[in-house]
Amino acid sequence: MSTERPDNDVTGPRRRRPPLAVASVAAAVLLAGGGGAYWASTASDDGGAAESSAAARGKAPVLALDAAEAGPATPGDPSTPPPGIAPGEPDPGGPPVVYRAAGQLPDGPDEAAVHRATGTVAPTEVARLAKVLGVPGTPRTEGASWVVGDEDGPGALLKVTKQAPGTWTFARATPVKPCEQGTMCANQSPPEADGQPVSEKAAKAAAAPVLKAVGQDDAALNAGQLMGDVRVVNADPKVDGLPTYGWSTGVQIGPDGKVAGGSGQLKALEKGDTYPAIGADEALKQLNEASGARGDGGKDIGGCATPVPLEGEPKPSVPECVPPDGNRAPVTQTVEGAVFGLALSYVDGRQTLVPSWLFSVRQGAGGPESTVTQIAVAPEFVEKPAAPTPSGDRRTTSYAADGRTLEVTFWGGVCSTYTASAEESPGQVRISIAEKSQKDGACIMIAKELKRTVTLDAPLGDRTVIDAASGATVPRS
């Protein structure tokens, strides 16, 4: 007699296969943070899994993935990084990467659900977080965000986007020593970091009230990251019993033991549709195909005539190959372990935690270890993003919405002026960014992240935001 297992039970029916035996594996991290890890196991009952997967095929919609413009922000750093390569994505400007497993990889569960935050953030939720952070004042509206605190003067500032997932950033001003008579106070810089960072134990204790306020008091913590004399506590929550990648909360603790800054998400995640899942072997194969090189040394090795040898095979005595496009020969990276979890992706413009394999990867013997992710949803349920259309126009990288107010983010130069406009239809809103260059004088080539506000004719609602320059779906910030 078979029994149903709970949705979060990852020890139930599995495909028949021995589990992977690995000495150690790094936890899934968000760039520099830490988190929990789960090793998929096996069992002998395949019948229930087949029925469950068949049920999922009948009701789960296809996941329409978006092309991400940037990887996740550094945990605990309230600043926004420049556009980069998303986790698990190959660098288009570098050589292809061949990922090879050091041992047998696990199968994982037969199915798993996506999770996403929905709705809007209430001012009471913002006020609760502001109280814990010690920011006085009442939440006020600025564009598509709630703001508490003083942005122009000394003190602290909390900013929370109104739309889910309610991304929040917090920064406390660094006190500046009073100017001496006769000095140029306007040019004075904040003092250099000269304090001693608090211990990891003290940092975790100081961050605990903040993590509780954002619903991550049970998350796995890592306090090993230092930013000068500031210690960062990175919290990676488990969702539905699975580790997460890309959903970290970072809390900065100053040398005085107080919260100096931080960032994360305020809205709680909700469980969505359940999808059939693939094993780590198949996910690794897809990862190699996406990087432009196969892990079996068979085909497509970046234009080189000599294939990459398999483990144990002699290395050909030929010079290193440089393909016609200028890229170097494929770089081999070792997969030392794999855990089944949830990784951040953009689906229909919304941040979504999607069932994924989190591969612990090391480049070269003794090299640094990192985490590379690959979606674990069965390929028939995944619609990959279309290639962007080449364009010289500015591209919208993200947006935030509050009713009819649409705040769009993009990268531009410091010597131009920009305006944003919207073309509306029942199903979507197309955003265009117009640039007016400076006519006279020299200009330094520095890019910065910019925001512009567009007032729509009607509330955005469930309409999709499209970048007019590329035709790509714009992810919600």
KOLLUMSE-283945 format. One record per residue (C-alpha): residue in one letter; z, y, x. Coordinates in steps of 0.25 Angstrom, whole numbers, plus 5000, padded with zeros to 4 digits. Layout:
BEGIN
aZYX
...
//
This chain:
BEGIN
m500050005000
s499650135006
t500450265004
e499950415006
r500450485018
p500950635017
d499850735021
n500650775034
d500850625038
v499950605050
t500550465053
g499850395042
p498450315041
r497550345053
r496350275059
r496550155067
r496650195081
p497750195092
p498450325094
l498150415107
a499250395118
v499350515126
a500550555135
s500650705130
v499950805123
a500050955121
a500451015108
a499351085100
v499551235104
l498951365100
l498351415114
a499751425120
g500751375110
g501351245107
g501451145095
g501651015089
a500750895091
y500450765083
w499850635088
a498950565077
s499350415076
t498650295069
a498950205058
s498250085052
d497950125037
d496550185036
g496350165021
g497250285016
a496650375026
a495150345022
e495550375007
s496250505011
s495050545019
a494150515008
a494950604999
a494950715008
r493350705009
g493350724994
k494150854993
a494150925006
p493251045008
v492451055021
l493151145032
a492251265035
l492651305049
d492451445054
a492151485069
a493351545075
e493251665083
a494451645091
g495551545094
p496951565089
a497851675094
t498851645105
p500151615099
g501151725099
d500151825103
p499951925091
s498651975098
t497351925094
p496551855105
p495051875107
p494051775101
g494051645108
i493851495107
a494551425095
p495351305099
g494451175100
e493151265101
p492351255114
d492151385122
p490651425120
g490551495133
g491151375141
p490751235145
p490851125134
v492151045134
v492250895134
y493550845128
r493950705132
a495150625127
a496150575137
g496450455128
q496250405114
l496350505103
p497050495090
d496450485076
g497450565069
p497650575053
d496450545044
e496550675037
a497350815037
a497350945030
v496951085033
h497951195032
r497851345030
a498651465025
t498151535012
g498551655004
t499151785009
v500351825016
a501451895008
p502152025013
t503451945011
e502951845021
v502651955031
a503952015029
r504751885032
l504051875045
a504252015048
k505752005046
v505851885055
l505051965066
g505952085064
v504852175059
p505352285050
g504452335038
t503752285026
p502352215027
r501252315025
t499752295024
e498752325035
g497352275032
a497452125029
s498852105036
w500352135033
v501052215044
v502452235047
g502952335058
d502452445066
e501052425072
d501052565080
g502452575085
p503552495091
g504152385084
a503452255078
l502252225070
l501952105061
k500552085055
v500151975046
t498851945039
k498951945024
q497951825023
a498351685026
p498751635036
g499451765038
t499251785053
w500451865059
t500651935072
f501952005077
a502152095088
r503352175093
a503152295101
t503552295116
p504552405119
v504052505129
k505052575139
p505152725136
c504252815144
e504852895155
q504653045155
g503253075162
t502652945160
m501452905151
c502052825139
a500752805132
n500252715144
q501552635145
s501452485144
p502452395138
p503452335149
e503052215156
a503652085152
d504852075160
g505851985151
q506051835152
p505551755140
v506551685131
s506651535132
e505851445123
k507051415115
a507351555112
a505951595109
k505851485099
a507151525092
a506651675092
a505351625085
a505951535075
p506251645064
v504751685065
l504251545064
k505051515052
a504551645045
v503151595047
g503451455043
q503351385057
d504751365060
d504451215061
a503251235071
a503151175085
l503551285095
n503151315109
a503851425116
g503151405130
q502151525129
l502551655137
m501951785136
g502651865147
d504051865143
v503751835128
r503851685124
v502951635113
v503451535103
n502151455097
a502351385084
d501351275080
p501751225066
k501451085061
v500651085048
d500650965039
g501250885051
l500150925061
p500151015073
t499351145072
y498451225081
g498151365079
w499351395069
s500351445079
t501451545077
g501751625090
v503051705092
q503251785104
i504751795109
g505051915118
p506051905130
d507051965121
g507051845112
k506351925100
v505051895093
a503951985100
g502751945093
g501951825087
s500851775078
g500551665068
q500251635053
l501151675041
k500651595030
a500951445028
l499851345029
e499451265017
k498851125017
g497351115013
d496251005012
t496450875019
y495250825028
p494950695035
a495250705050
i494550645062
g495150585074
a495350655088
d494250575094
e493250635084
a493850775085
l493750765100
k492250725098
q492050845089
l492750935099
n491850895110
e490550915102
a491051055098
s491251085113
g489851045116
a490150925125
r490550785121
g491750705127
d490950585130
g490050645140
g488850615131
k488050735127
d488050885127
i488850925139
g488451065140
g486951045145
c487350965158
a486450855162
t487650775167
p488650725156
v490150735158
p490650595163
l491650525155
e493050495160
g493050395171
e491550415174
p491150475187
k490750615188
p489350645191
s489050705204
v488250825200
p488550965200
e489251025188
c488251055177
v488051195172
p487251195158
p486151295156
d487051375147
g487951405159
n489151325154
r489851225163
a489851075161
p490851025150
v492251035153
t493150905151
q494450925144
t495450815142
v496050785128
e497450735131
g497850725116
a497550755102
v498450785090
f498050805076
g498350935070
l497951065063
a497151175070
l496751315066
s495351325061
y494551425052
v494051365039
d493251465030
g493851575037
r495351535036
q496251485046
t496551335043
l497251225050
v496251115051
p496550965055
s496250955070
w496450885083
l497250955093
f496750905107
s497650925119
v496550955130
r496650975145
q495651025154
g495650955167
a496850885174
g498050965173
g497351075166
p497951155154
e498051085140
s497551145128
t497351105113
v495951095107
t495751075093
q494651005084
i494650995069
a494950855064
v494350865050
a493250765048
p491950835051
e491350825037
f492350915032
v492151025043
e491051135042
k490951195056
p490651345058
a489251385059
a488851445073
p489051605072
t487851685071
p487551775084
s487851915081
g488152045089
d489052095077
r490552095077
r491051965071
t492351965062
t493351865068
s494351855057
y494851935045
a496051955036
a496051985021
d496952055011
g496252064998
r495052165000
t495452195014
l494752115025
e495252145039
v494152085049
t494352055064
f493352065075
w493152095090
g492452225094
g492352325105
v493352445108
c492252545108
s491552515094
t491952535080
y491852425069
t491752425054
a491852295046
s491152275032
a491152165022
e490052105014
e490652025002
s490151914993
p490851824984
g491151714994
q491251795007
v491451925015
r490551955026
i491152045037
s490252135046
i490752215058
a489952335062
e490152395076
k489852535080
s489852555095
q490352675103
k489152765106
d489652845118
g490452805131
a490752675138
c491552565131
i492352455137
m492052315133
i493352265126
a493352195113
k494552195103
e494852135090
l494652235079
k494952235064
r494252305052
t494552305038
v493552285026
t493852305012
l493152205003
d492652234989
a493552114984
p494652034990
l494251925000
g494851814993
d494251674997
r492951735002
t492551705016
v492351815027
i491051805035
d490751875048
a489351935045
a488951935060
s489051785062
g489151735048
a490451655051
t491651645043
v492751745047
p494151675049
r495351745042
s496251805053
//
